[in-house]
Amino acid sequence: MVTRLLYLTRHAEQDLTEPAEPDLAEPDSGLSERGRRQAALLGERLRGRRFAAVHHGPLRRAAQTAELVARSLPEVPVYATELAGDHLPHDTDPAGLPPAYAKFLGQFSAAERVDGPRVTAEAVRRFAGPVGEGAAGDEPVRELIVTHSFLIGWLVRHALDAPEWRWLGLNSHNAGLTVIRYSPTGPPNLVAVNDVAHLPPELRGTGLPADYLV
C-alpha cells in the first residue's frame, strides 16, 4: 500500500446572476469572473505537483473549476464523478443541536437523507485511505477532488474520528485547499485545512459569512 495525499477543494465562486430554474433553490450555473480567477490561482498553486487524477462533481461550478485548475496540471486525467457531488453526507439527528442546525437539516427530503449518505459512504471507501491494489513505489499518490463543502466537512470529520454530527459547521472557502494524508502505517493526518494562501484578500471568503474573512 502507498500513502495517499488527498487534495480537496470547494468549487470556486458560483455565478448566481443567472435565473433559477423552476423548483430549484439556485441555478446550476458556472463560475463568476471572481470564481474563474480563484480557480486559475489554485491551479498555479498546484503546478509542479505530480497528480494521478483530478475528480470533480457533476455540477457546472465544480466542472468548470476542475477544468481551470487542470490547465496548470498538463496530462493529468480529469474525471466527473457522482462521488464528488453536492450531497447530504449524513442523516444527522437534530436533537440537542442548536436551532439553526435543526432548521438547516429539516430542509432535506427523505430521499436526500437516504441517497446522500449512501453516495458519501462510497466516496469514503474510494478516497479515504492509502492506495491499495496495484500501487507501488515510495512517492505518495496525489489526487485532487473538486467538490462542495459538505463532502469536505465530512472527510475532515472522518479523518479526525469526530462525532458524526460534527461535519456541521466545517465550511470551506471557495477554492480553499484542504489536504489529508492517508498513510498505511498510522491514522489520517490533516496537512492543511481551508488554506487560501494562493488567493489575494479580495478573493477570500466568498460564499461565506463576512466573519469568515480573517
C-alpha positions as CSV (number, residue, x, y, z in Angstrom):
1,M,0.0,0.0,0.0
2,V,1.1,3.6,-0.7
3,T,0.4,6.8,1.1
4,R,-2.4,8.9,-0.5
5,L,-2.3,12.7,-0.3
6,L,-6.0,13.7,-0.9
7,Y,-6.3,17.3,-2.0
8,L,-9.8,18.7,-1.5
9,T,-11.2,22.0,-2.7
10,R,-14.6,23.6,-2.8
11,H,-15.6,24.8,-6.2
12,A,-14.7,28.4,-7.0
13,E,-17.3,31.2,-6.6
14,Q,-20.6,30.4,-8.4
15,D,-22.3,32.9,-10.8
16,L,-25.7,33.5,-9.1
17,T,-26.8,36.2,-11.6
18,E,-28.4,33.5,-13.8
19,P,-32.2,33.0,-13.1
20,A,-33.0,29.8,-11.2
21,E,-34.9,27.1,-13.0
22,P,-38.4,26.2,-11.7
23,D,-38.4,24.2,-8.4
24,L,-34.6,24.7,-7.9
25,A,-33.2,26.8,-5.0
26,E,-30.4,28.0,-7.2
27,P,-29.3,27.6,-10.8
28,D,-26.8,25.0,-11.9
29,S,-24.7,27.9,-13.2
30,G,-21.0,28.1,-13.8
31,L,-18.4,30.4,-12.2
32,S,-18.4,34.1,-11.7
33,E,-15.5,36.1,-13.0
34,R,-14.0,36.1,-9.5
35,G,-14.5,32.4,-9.4
36,R,-12.6,31.9,-12.6
37,R,-9.7,33.9,-11.1
38,Q,-9.9,31.8,-7.9
39,A,-9.7,28.5,-9.9
40,A,-6.8,29.7,-12.0
41,L,-4.8,30.8,-8.9
42,L,-5.5,27.4,-7.3
43,G,-4.1,25.8,-10.4
44,E,-1.0,27.9,-10.2
45,R,-0.7,26.8,-6.5
46,L,-0.7,23.2,-7.5
47,R,1.5,23.4,-10.6
48,G,4.6,21.3,-10.4
49,R,3.0,18.6,-8.1
50,R,2.5,15.2,-9.7
51,F,-1.1,14.3,-9.6
52,A,-2.6,10.9,-10.5
53,A,-6.0,12.4,-11.2
54,V,-8.5,15.3,-10.8
55,H,-12.0,14.3,-9.8
56,H,-15.0,16.7,-9.8
57,G,-18.7,16.6,-9.1
58,P,-21.3,16.8,-11.9
59,L,-22.5,20.4,-11.3
60,R,-21.2,23.1,-13.6
61,R,-19.4,25.1,-11.0
62,A,-17.4,22.1,-10.0
63,A,-16.7,21.0,-13.6
64,Q,-15.5,24.5,-14.6
65,T,-13.3,24.8,-11.5
66,A,-11.7,21.5,-12.3
67,E,-11.2,22.5,-16.0
68,L,-9.4,25.7,-15.0
69,V,-7.2,24.1,-12.3
70,A,-6.3,21.3,-14.7
71,R,-4.8,23.8,-17.2
72,S,-1.9,24.0,-14.8
73,L,-1.7,20.2,-14.5
74,P,-0.9,19.1,-18.0
75,E,-1.5,15.4,-18.9
76,V,-3.4,14.7,-15.6
77,P,-6.7,12.9,-16.3
78,V,-9.9,14.6,-15.2
79,Y,-12.9,12.6,-14.2
80,A,-16.5,13.6,-13.4
81,T,-18.0,11.5,-10.6
82,E,-21.2,11.5,-8.6
83,L,-19.0,10.7,-5.6
84,A,-17.8,14.3,-5.5
85,G,-21.3,15.7,-5.9
86,D,-23.2,18.0,-3.5
87,H,-24.9,15.5,-1.2
88,L,-26.1,15.5,2.4
89,P,-23.3,13.3,3.9
90,H,-25.2,12.1,7.0
91,D,-28.8,11.9,8.2
92,T,-27.9,13.8,11.3
93,D,-30.4,13.8,14.2
94,P,-31.1,17.5,15.0
95,A,-32.0,16.6,18.7
96,G,-29.7,18.5,21.0
97,L,-28.2,20.7,18.2
98,P,-28.5,24.5,18.0
99,P,-31.8,25.6,16.4
100,A,-30.1,26.9,13.3
101,Y,-28.7,23.4,12.6
102,A,-32.1,21.8,13.2
103,K,-33.7,24.3,10.7
104,F,-31.0,23.6,8.1
105,L,-31.3,19.8,8.4
106,G,-35.1,20.0,8.1
107,Q,-34.9,21.2,4.5
108,F,-33.7,17.8,3.2
109,S,-36.2,15.3,1.8
110,A,-36.5,11.7,2.8
111,A,-34.8,10.7,-0.4
112,E,-31.9,13.1,0.1
113,R,-31.4,11.7,3.7
114,V,-31.0,8.2,2.2
115,D,-29.2,8.9,-1.1
116,G,-26.7,11.4,0.2
117,P,-25.2,9.3,3.0
118,R,-25.1,6.3,0.6
119,V,-23.0,8.2,-2.0
120,T,-20.8,9.8,0.7
121,A,-20.1,6.3,2.1
122,E,-19.0,5.2,-1.3
123,A,-16.7,8.3,-1.6
124,V,-15.1,7.4,1.8
125,R,-14.4,3.9,0.6
126,R,-12.9,5.2,-2.7
127,F,-10.8,8.1,-1.4
128,A,-10.3,8.0,2.4
129,G,-7.4,5.7,2.8
130,P,-4.0,4.7,1.4
131,V,-3.8,3.5,-2.2
132,G,-4.0,-0.3,-2.3
133,E,-4.3,-2.7,-5.2
134,G,-1.8,-2.1,-7.9
135,A,0.1,0.7,-6.1
136,A,3.8,0.6,-5.8
137,G,6.7,3.0,-5.1
138,D,7.7,5.4,-2.4
139,E,6.2,8.6,-3.6
140,P,2.7,9.4,-2.3
141,V,-0.2,9.3,-4.7
142,R,-1.8,12.7,-5.1
143,E,-5.5,13.1,-6.1
144,L,-7.5,16.3,-6.3
145,I,-11.2,16.4,-5.7
146,V,-13.2,19.5,-6.7
147,T,-16.3,19.2,-4.7
148,H,-18.6,21.0,-2.2
149,S,-18.4,22.0,1.5
150,F,-20.5,19.0,2.7
151,L,-18.1,16.3,1.5
152,I,-15.0,18.2,2.6
153,G,-16.5,18.7,6.1
154,W,-17.4,15.0,6.2
155,L,-13.9,13.8,5.2
156,V,-12.3,16.1,7.7
157,R,-14.6,14.8,10.4
158,H,-13.9,11.3,9.3
159,A,-10.1,11.8,9.4
160,L,-10.4,13.1,13.0
161,D,-12.8,10.3,14.0
162,A,-15.0,13.0,15.4
163,P,-18.7,12.5,16.2
164,E,-20.8,12.1,13.1
165,W,-22.8,15.4,13.6
166,R,-19.5,17.3,13.6
167,W,-19.5,17.8,9.8
168,L,-21.8,20.6,10.5
169,G,-20.1,24.0,10.7
170,L,-17.0,22.8,8.8
171,N,-17.4,25.3,6.0
172,S,-14.9,25.8,3.2
173,H,-13.8,28.8,1.3
174,N,-14.3,28.8,-2.4
175,A,-11.1,27.4,-3.9
176,G,-9.7,26.8,-0.5
177,L,-7.4,23.9,-0.1
178,T,-7.7,21.0,2.4
179,V,-5.2,18.1,2.3
180,I,-5.5,14.8,4.1
181,R,-2.6,12.3,4.3
182,Y,-3.6,8.7,4.5
183,S,-0.6,6.5,5.4
184,P,-0.6,2.7,5.5
185,T,1.0,2.8,9.0
186,G,-1.0,5.3,11.0
187,P,-4.1,7.4,11.3
188,P,-5.0,10.1,8.8
189,N,-3.2,13.4,9.2
190,L,-4.6,16.9,8.3
191,V,-1.9,18.6,6.4
192,A,-3.8,21.7,5.5
193,V,-7.4,22.9,6.2
194,N,-9.1,25.7,4.3
195,D,-5.8,27.1,3.1
196,V,-6.3,30.2,0.9
197,A,-2.7,31.4,0.7
198,H,-2.9,31.4,-3.1
199,L,-5.8,33.9,-3.1
200,P,-5.4,37.6,-2.6
201,P,-7.6,39.1,0.2
202,E,-10.3,40.3,-2.1
203,L,-10.9,36.7,-3.4
204,R,-11.1,35.0,0.0
205,G,-14.2,34.2,2.0
206,T,-16.6,34.3,-1.0
207,G,-19.8,32.4,-0.5
208,L,-19.4,32.5,3.3
209,P,-20.4,34.9,6.1
210,A,-18.4,38.1,6.4
211,D,-16.7,37.0,9.6
212,Y,-15.0,34.1,7.8
213,L,-12.6,36.6,6.4
214,V,-9.8,36.8,8.9
